[in-house]
Amino acid sequence: MSADQVTLELSPREGGSYTRLSLSASLPTALPPRELRRLFAMLAFWSGWPVNVVLRVDATTAGWCERCTDALCAVRIRDLEVSFVLSDRTSPAGSRPEGASANEGPKR
C-alpha cells in the first residue's frame, strides 16, 4: 500500500446481516474539523454506537497526539470514545536519568 492510498475492507458478519468495515489510510495530520465531525457522525449513525478511537503514543509523539486530540474536539462527544495506548518507550533514547533502568525510576 502506498503512503497516500486509502483501503476500505468490507466483510460479512452474522450471515450477512451486518458488515465488518476496516479502514486503513495514511492521511495528513491536519484533518479538517468539519469533515472529521461529519465522518464520525455518519459512522456513529450507521453503527448505532460511538466510534472507538485509539491513539497510540509515546514521549516522542506528544505533539502529534495534541494535534489529533485538538481535531477530535470538533466531533460530538456522543459520536466517539477515545482511549490512549502508551508505548513502553516513555522517554526519548538517552534521556533516562543516570543509574535508572527501564524497569525502575531514578535512584534517589
Sequence and secondary structure as in RCSB ss.txt:
>XXXX:A:sequence
MSADQVTLELSPREGGSYTRLSLSASLPTALPPRELRRLFAMLAFWSGWPVNVVLRVDATTAGWCERCTDALCAV
RIRDLEVSFVLSDRTSPAGSRPEGASANEGPKR
>XXXX:A:secstr
  TT EEEEEEEEGGGTEEEEEEEE   S   HHHHHHHHHHHHHHHSS EEEEEEE GGGHHHHHHHHHHHTTS
 GGGEEEEEEE S  S TT S TT  TTS    
